[in-house]
Amino acid sequence: MSTLRQPIFGPGRFRPLAAAPAVYGLSGGADPLVAGFGWIVSNLDDNGADVYFEVESAMTLNSVNIDVAFSPNSTATAGFAEVLCQGAVSRGAVPTFNNTGGHAYLTLPASSNFGAAVGYNPNGLTINYNHPAQDRIYSVILKTYVPSDGSASATYRQFLANSSLSLSAGDYLAFHMDHVGVPGNAEMHVVLQYSLS
């Protein structure tokens, strides 16, 4: 055999590796479960909507994987578009909403574990902020510029949180999308990886 073509397996050579065990199941416990859903809001035009569902079994929410996307459905005028995408836990009750300006915001209590947000604004800029909200698990803003021909203006984000969040039966998971700017459609796909308590 030529010295340029040596077998890679054999004495003194590489050996095949054994398959690595899965991360879950090493402790002998049950493997986590996975559930997912998706929703789309068509014709967003300076308004918003929400989707929520009840948690029916006590669990630990190990991770949340969310993919959101926006695409314009009108190019009548060029301009910016932005979509606020959020997820939250409503503890022991159906979530509440605030439809100010037609945006259908999730209403969340202020966290008792953090103080009020304080602005530092030595330049006299216009700033807006809100309180640290309890049990908000996801918040992303999609932003894009839509030219008059609509080219290259779709946008998306992918988000992963390893939350290890305890949920009780009777809690609710709620998801929100609202919009300003050039009209369009937005989608959110959510994969929940969890272990029952």
Secondary structure as GFF3:
##gff-version 3
##sequence-region A 1 197
A	DSSP	beta_strand	33	44	.	.	.	ID=ss1
A	DSSP	beta_strand	48	54	.	.	.	ID=ss2
A	DSSP	beta_strand	59	72	.	.	.	ID=ss3
A	DSSP	beta_strand	79	90	.	.	.	ID=ss4
A	DSSP	beta_strand	96	98	.	.	.	ID=ss5
A	DSSP	three_ten_helix	100	102	.	.	.	ID=ss6
A	DSSP	beta_strand	105	107	.	.	.	ID=ss7
A	DSSP	beta_strand	136	146	.	.	.	ID=ss8
A	DSSP	beta_strand	155	161	.	.	.	ID=ss9
A	DSSP	beta_strand	165	167	.	.	.	ID=ss10
A	DSSP	beta_strand	172	181	.	.	.	ID=ss11
A	DSSP	beta_strand	184	196	.	.	.	ID=ss12
###
